[in-house]
Amino acid sequence: MAQDPPTQGVNKKRSERGEGIVTGNQAVRRAIAVLKAFSDDAPEMGVTEVSRKVNLHKSTVYRLLSAFEGEGLIGKSPENGKYRLGPELIVLGEQVLRHTDVHRVALPFLRDLADRTGETVDLEVLSGSNVVTIEEIAGKHVVAAAGAIGMPWAAHATSTGKVLLAHLPPEKQRQILARTLKKFTPRTLTDPKTLARDFIKIREQGYAVSFGELEDHLIAIGLPIRSRNGDAIAAVSISGPDTRLTPDKMPGLIRTGLETCAKISARLGYHGPAALRAAQSKFMAPRAFV
């Protein structure tokens, strides 16, 4: 009876022990590490920079980047020749966002909220130091807030971002606030201590308001959606110009928004008292936008 050659026998034993699968997993992990090396702090990098960041040989990094570039997952800057994340990731990301449970459950409630308030309603999730728009329902007005699905916005300057940051674990919150925070308007809060105090208030009242902090004269109310275990996994915003979202209208909009988010959270399995208390509580008009 013929015997396996030594190398074939070794490969057969490795295969039987699953070592080939481990090697495959390692290759996948390396590829993922290269993609995840790009961030807000390092949006464009050369081969050497990526190699140092992921601790892989430059030849390996080059092969991976070239393969990703061929598939549209990585692009190249025409100005400096450095690599950056490619447009195909946006397409994949939009598919993920469109098919999440929270999007599916929330969509009919978002449409109803936009219809009842007449203002633009967005559903957003936290991604690092940004919030990303999953869904947007336009309001009834010609002059209205407008964004794009998959668009990232600086969390510290948005109502949805602030309400989601406020519910993060303290250590994660500190990590994000330790970064350099961009000032978009004179009203943008960028001081970590000021934001930390603001987050305490947001957790207590159950919502956040952005008064022209991302864009002049744009007001937005951010309200959390909670998972079964009570985590704030997404946020809804009601936004419009300061000529319509006036102090006398804000309490009603906040109440309606919180009631909507309480219903969405309940559909996702959350039945804690916080949502009901928030929806039934009395509201004080937020400080005037001047």
Secondary structure in CASP SS format (residue, H / E / C, confidence):
PFRMAT SS
TARGET T0000
AUTHOR 0000-0000-0000
METHOD secondary structure of the structure
MODEL  1
M C 1.00
A C 1.00
Q C 1.00
D C 1.00
P C 1.00
P H 1.00
T H 1.00
Q H 1.00
G H 1.00
V H 1.00
N H 1.00
K H 1.00
K H 1.00
R H 1.00
S H 1.00
E H 1.00
R H 1.00
G C 1.00
E H 1.00
G H 1.00
I H 1.00
V H 1.00
T H 1.00
G H 1.00
N H 1.00
Q H 1.00
A H 1.00
V H 1.00
R H 1.00
R H 1.00
A H 1.00
I H 1.00
A H 1.00
V H 1.00
L H 1.00
K H 1.00
A C 1.00
F C 1.00
S C 1.00
D C 1.00
D C 1.00
A C 1.00
P C 1.00
E C 1.00
M E 1.00
G C 1.00
V H 1.00
T H 1.00
E H 1.00
V H 1.00
S H 1.00
R H 1.00
K H 1.00
V H 1.00
N C 1.00
L C 1.00
H C 1.00
K H 1.00
S H 1.00
T H 1.00
V H 1.00
Y H 1.00
R H 1.00
L H 1.00
L H 1.00
S H 1.00
A H 1.00
F H 1.00
E H 1.00
G H 1.00
E H 1.00
G C 1.00
L C 1.00
I E 1.00
G E 1.00
K E 1.00
S C 1.00
P C 1.00
E C 1.00
N C 1.00
G C 1.00
K C 1.00
Y E 1.00
R E 1.00
L E 1.00
G C 1.00
P C 1.00
E H 1.00
L H 1.00
I H 1.00
V H 1.00
L H 1.00
G H 1.00
E H 1.00
Q H 1.00
V H 1.00
L H 1.00
R H 1.00
H C 1.00
T C 1.00
D H 1.00
V H 1.00
H H 1.00
R H 1.00
V H 1.00
A H 1.00
L H 1.00
P H 1.00
F H 1.00
L H 1.00
R H 1.00
D H 1.00
L H 1.00
A H 1.00
D H 1.00
R H 1.00
T H 1.00
G C 1.00
E C 1.00
T E 1.00
V E 1.00
D E 1.00
L E 1.00
E E 1.00
V E 1.00
L E 1.00
S E 1.00
G C 1.00
S C 1.00
N E 1.00
V E 1.00
V E 1.00
T E 1.00
I E 1.00
E E 1.00
E E 1.00
I E 1.00
A C 1.00
G C 1.00
K C 1.00
H C 1.00
V C 1.00
V C 1.00
A C 1.00
A C 1.00
A C 1.00
G C 1.00
A C 1.00
I C 1.00
G C 1.00
M C 1.00
P E 1.00
W E 1.00
A E 1.00
A H 1.00
H H 1.00
A H 1.00
T C 1.00
S H 1.00
T H 1.00
G H 1.00
K H 1.00
V H 1.00
L H 1.00
L H 1.00
A H 1.00
H C 1.00
L C 1.00
P C 1.00
P H 1.00
E H 1.00
K H 1.00
Q H 1.00
R H 1.00
Q H 1.00
I H 1.00
L H 1.00
A C 1.00
R C 1.00
T C 1.00
L C 1.00
K C 1.00
K C 1.00
F C 1.00
T C 1.00
P C 1.00
R C 1.00
T C 1.00
L C 1.00
T C 1.00
D C 1.00
P H 1.00
K H 1.00
T H 1.00
L H 1.00
A H 1.00
R H 1.00
D H 1.00
F H 1.00
I H 1.00
K H 1.00
I H 1.00
R H 1.00
E H 1.00
Q H 1.00
G C 1.00
Y C 1.00
A E 1.00
V E 1.00
S E 1.00
F E 1.00
G C 1.00
E C 1.00
L C 1.00
E C 1.00
D C 1.00
H C 1.00
L E 1.00
I E 1.00
A E 1.00
I E 1.00
G E 1.00
L E 1.00
P E 1.00
I E 1.00
R E 1.00
S C 1.00
R C 1.00
N C 1.00
G C 1.00
D C 1.00
A E 1.00
I E 1.00
A E 1.00
A E 1.00
V E 1.00
S E 1.00
I E 1.00
S E 1.00
G E 1.00
P E 1.00
D C 1.00
T C 1.00
R C 1.00
L C 1.00
T C 1.00
P C 1.00
D C 1.00
K C 1.00
M H 1.00
P H 1.00
G H 1.00
L H 1.00
I H 1.00
R H 1.00
T H 1.00
G H 1.00
L H 1.00
E H 1.00
T H 1.00
C H 1.00
A H 1.00
K H 1.00
I H 1.00
S H 1.00
A H 1.00
R H 1.00
L C 1.00
G C 1.00
Y C 1.00
H C 1.00
G C 1.00
P H 1.00
A H 1.00
A H 1.00
L H 1.00
R H 1.00
A H 1.00
A H 1.00
Q H 1.00
S C 1.00
K C 1.00
F C 1.00
M C 1.00
A C 1.00
P C 1.00
R C 1.00
A C 1.00
F C 1.00
V C 1.00
END
